[in-house]
Amino acid sequence: MMIPFLRLTDTTAPLAAELKESAARVIDSGWFLNGPETKAFEKELAESVDASLPAIACSNGLDALRLTFRALIETGRLRPGDGVLVPANTYIASILPLTEFGLRPVLVEPSEEDLCMDAGDASRRLGDAAAAGTDVRAMLVVHLYGNPCWNERLRQLAEENGLMVIEDNAQAIGAEAPCEGFNDTRKCGNLGHAAAFSFYPTKNIGALGDAGAVVTEDEELAKTIRALANYGSDRRYHNIHQGYNCRMDEIQAAFLRVKLRHLGEECERRRAVAAVYDLEITNPLIGKPRIFGDRRQVWHQYPVLAKDRDRFRRYLEENGVGTDVHYATPPHRQPCYEGILTGEYRQTDHVASSEVSLPIANITEAEAKEISRIINSFK
Ligand SMILES: *Cc1c(COP(=O)(O)O)cnc(C)c1O
């Protein structure tokens, strides 16, 4: 048996006929940018998260975040020097757009419960930053591993401190977070002021190349982001900002419309595999992620924590199971942030040194059962 960590051909193969038809439609149309496919996708993506304004399609997830923070500055909602709460346990793409525009990342430790931003630590770090003279005015929540990083305590913290809430929704399209009453949920990607999406090929909804998007219900912000993504122009040859070229290709929009139609199945498949792991893995050496009753997780990754990570991964490899690590080196330990992201982040370091992502994207429930059996024999 050999179960690779990820096999993208297994993701595209069942959709091949629809994808090829979409590619043919774009090729025959002769319209490759800013056309009907992008426009339709922007509407469909917004609808998928119950947003009232069309999304702004763009080049990739990092650019979606860059456009968002640049626009927050352009519109006066944030100022360079402002602090932004952001999880220390995240991919570096969550941090880069902050430091690029002179915003100060205020790193927050993950909670043991869900590995997302811990509300208690966020409150403490906000206090420390304020005491040191930083005006913390926003919170970037990252729904890491497809796990909604949103709860009543974070909402209260944001409200009490007048923080804008921005989502890095690169890993959680289709997820839902608890909101208001106990049985109520809201779609990740429409919880705060703006949300960035990534359609990198390995994400739950992946383009066949790079693509991203921003969702916001703030009209001024949306207009600014749209202008910034198109050289800063509000109309042809009229530039109100020093902007960028961050367009999405029509062909990617056409592919993404196909993928979006199958989002529900993708989420269900991942949930089914996670449920098998949750039931079957009983080895006390392996820490399983929690399945929450009050939120809809979409399992971009199935992250387990293993004390002896290298030996565990080697053991799985020898038994035909591929794994990956997300992420071995957190942003505060990257050379580019030496002397910039300072402070101690023990829980983040703990996750970074013990996390192992099990196969989740294209495996069957029977394979998940077999992987669990192998894991349970690890000593
Ligand atoms: C993938 C990812 C991004 C960046 O998206 P790209 O499309 O690769 O630029 C940002 N944040 C998180 C959490 C991601 O997983």
The ligand as an SDF file (V2000), in Angstrom:
LIG
                    3D

 15 15  0  0  0  0  0  0  0  0999 V2000
   -2.0740   29.6140    1.2580 C   0  0  0  0  0  0  0  0  0  0  0  0
   -2.1820   30.6230    2.3010 C   0  0  0  0  0  0  0  0  0  0  0  0
   -2.0080   31.9820    2.0390 C   0  0  0  0  0  0  0  0  0  0  0  0
   -1.4920   32.5180    0.7440 C   0  0  0  0  0  0  0  0  0  0  0  0
   -2.1910   32.1380   -0.3930 O   0  0  0  0  0  0  0  0  0  0  0  0
   -1.4480   32.0800   -1.8130 P   0  0  0  0  0  0  0  0  0  0  0  0
   -2.5880   31.9330   -2.7730 O   0  0  0  0  0  0  0  0  0  0  0  0
   -0.5390   30.9050   -1.7920 O   0  0  0  0  0  0  0  0  0  0  0  0
   -0.7270   33.3640   -1.9960 O   0  0  0  0  0  0  0  0  0  0  0  0
   -2.2310   32.8790    3.0630 C   0  0  0  0  0  0  0  0  0  0  0  0
   -2.5750   32.4740    4.2830 N   0  0  0  0  0  0  0  0  0  0  0  0
   -2.7410   31.1700    4.5920 C   0  0  0  0  0  0  0  0  0  0  0  0
   -3.1420   30.7800    5.9830 C   0  0  0  0  0  0  0  0  0  0  0  0
   -2.5250   30.2030    3.6130 C   0  0  0  0  0  0  0  0  0  0  0  0
   -2.6770   28.9140    3.9300 O   0  0  0  0  0  0  0  0  0  0  0  0
  1  2  1  0
  2  3  1  0
  2 14  2  0
  3  4  1  0
  3 10  2  0
  4  5  1  0
  5  6  1  0
  6  7  2  0
  6  8  1  0
  6  9  1  0
 10 11  1  0
 11 12  2  0
 12 13  1  0
 12 14  1  0
 14 15  1  0
M  END
$$$$
